[in-house]
Amino acid sequence: MTADVGVDRDLAWVAVCRLTDLMPERGAAALVAGEQVALFRLADDDVLAVAQLDPFSGAHVVARGIVGSRGDAPTVASPMFKQVFDLRTGRCLDRQGKDPVGGLAPDLRTWPVRCVGGDVLVGVAP
């Protein structure tokens, strides 16, 4: 589902799915405003969104990564080469001795997410 559900001053909020469609501690891929986004529902029902593109392999696979944590930071480990990313900031925490491919930045882009009435909304620039 990718229906527009409103615009605020800085962002357009796009309904992507229902919270109940996302399994806790698992990722799911969605197409949001033409970009592949990996959504993660945490154990406390917070939902975070990062780029689906793994900068170290060039494959769109981040949603299939392993959810974990480093200290208080929720993380995902890429299923390709196991780089670990902070789901709140997208920052690469562990490069595993590799460099990103094709001049990509090592960090993942993030999107704001909010849940309204059981719907998961992702914020995009209007």
C-alpha positions as CSV (number, residue, x, y, z in Angstrom):
1,M,0.0,0.0,0.0
2,T,1.4,3.4,-0.9
3,A,-1.4,5.9,-0.5
4,D,-0.8,9.5,0.4
5,V,-2.3,10.3,3.8
6,G,-1.3,13.9,4.4
7,V,1.2,16.6,4.2
8,D,2.7,18.6,7.0
9,R,5.0,21.6,6.8
10,D,8.1,19.6,6.0
11,L,7.0,16.1,5.0
12,A,4.4,14.2,3.1
13,W,3.4,11.1,5.1
14,V,2.8,7.9,3.0
15,A,0.9,5.0,4.4
16,V,3.0,1.9,3.8
17,C,1.3,-0.9,5.8
18,R,-0.4,-1.8,9.0
19,L,1.7,-2.2,12.1
20,T,0.3,-5.8,12.4
21,D,1.7,-6.6,8.9
22,L,5.2,-6.2,10.4
23,M,6.6,-9.0,12.5
24,P,8.5,-7.9,15.6
25,E,12.3,-8.1,15.2
26,R,12.1,-8.7,11.5
27,G,12.5,-6.5,8.4
28,A,10.1,-5.9,5.5
29,A,10.8,-4.1,2.2
30,A,8.5,-1.4,0.8
31,L,8.6,1.0,-2.1
32,V,8.1,4.5,-0.9
33,A,8.1,7.4,-3.3
34,G,10.1,5.3,-5.8
35,E,12.7,4.2,-3.3
36,Q,13.3,0.8,-1.7
37,V,13.0,1.2,2.1
38,A,13.6,-1.5,4.8
39,L,11.1,-1.3,7.7
40,F,11.9,-2.8,11.1
41,R,9.4,-3.3,13.8
42,L,11.2,-3.6,17.1
43,A,10.0,-5.5,20.2
44,D,8.5,-2.3,21.7
45,D,6.5,-1.7,18.5
46,D,8.7,1.2,17.4
47,V,9.2,1.1,13.6
48,L,12.3,2.4,12.0
49,A,13.1,2.8,8.3
50,V,16.5,2.7,6.5
51,A,17.6,2.2,2.9
52,Q,17.1,-1.3,1.5
53,L,20.3,-0.9,-0.6
54,D,23.3,-2.5,1.1
55,P,26.2,-0.1,0.3
56,F,28.8,-2.9,0.7
57,S,27.3,-5.3,-1.8
58,G,25.1,-3.1,-4.0
59,A,22.2,-5.4,-3.4
60,H,18.7,-4.4,-2.1
61,V,18.8,-6.8,0.9
62,V,18.9,-4.9,4.2
63,A,15.3,-6.0,5.2
64,R,16.6,-9.6,5.3
65,G,19.3,-8.7,7.8
66,I,19.6,-9.9,11.4
67,V,18.1,-7.5,14.0
68,G,20.1,-7.0,17.2
69,S,21.5,-4.3,19.3
70,R,24.8,-2.6,20.3
71,G,24.3,-1.1,23.8
72,D,21.0,0.7,23.6
73,A,21.1,1.1,19.7
74,P,18.9,-1.2,17.7
75,T,20.9,-2.6,14.8
76,V,20.7,-4.7,11.6
77,A,23.5,-6.8,10.3
78,S,23.5,-7.0,6.5
79,P,22.8,-10.5,5.2
80,M,25.6,-10.2,2.6
81,F,28.8,-9.3,4.3
82,K,27.5,-8.8,7.9
83,Q,28.2,-5.0,8.3
84,V,26.2,-3.7,11.2
85,F,24.1,-0.6,11.0
86,D,22.4,1.5,13.7
87,L,18.7,1.5,12.8
88,R,18.1,4.9,14.4
89,T,20.8,6.8,12.5
90,G,21.7,4.5,9.6
91,R,25.4,4.7,10.7
92,C,27.6,1.8,9.8
93,L,29.0,0.5,13.1
94,D,31.2,-2.3,11.8
95,R,32.6,-2.3,8.2
96,Q,33.9,-5.9,8.5
97,G,37.1,-4.7,6.7
98,K,35.3,-3.8,3.5
99,D,34.6,-0.5,1.6
100,P,31.3,0.4,0.0
101,V,30.9,-0.4,-3.7
102,G,30.7,2.2,-6.5
103,G,31.5,5.2,-4.3
104,L,28.5,4.7,-2.1
105,A,28.6,6.1,1.4
106,P,29.0,3.5,4.2
107,D,25.9,4.7,6.1
108,L,22.2,3.9,5.3
109,R,19.7,6.7,4.6
110,T,16.9,6.9,7.2
111,W,13.3,8.0,7.0
112,P,11.0,9.3,9.7
113,V,8.3,6.9,10.7
114,R,5.1,7.3,12.7
115,C,2.2,5.0,13.5
116,V,-1.3,6.5,13.4
117,G,-4.4,4.4,14.0
118,G,-2.4,1.2,13.4
119,D,-1.0,2.5,10.0
120,V,2.7,2.8,9.5
121,L,3.5,6.1,7.8
122,V,6.9,7.0,6.3
123,G,7.8,10.7,5.9
124,V,9.1,11.9,2.5
125,A,10.0,15.3,1.2
126,P,7.0,16.7,-0.7
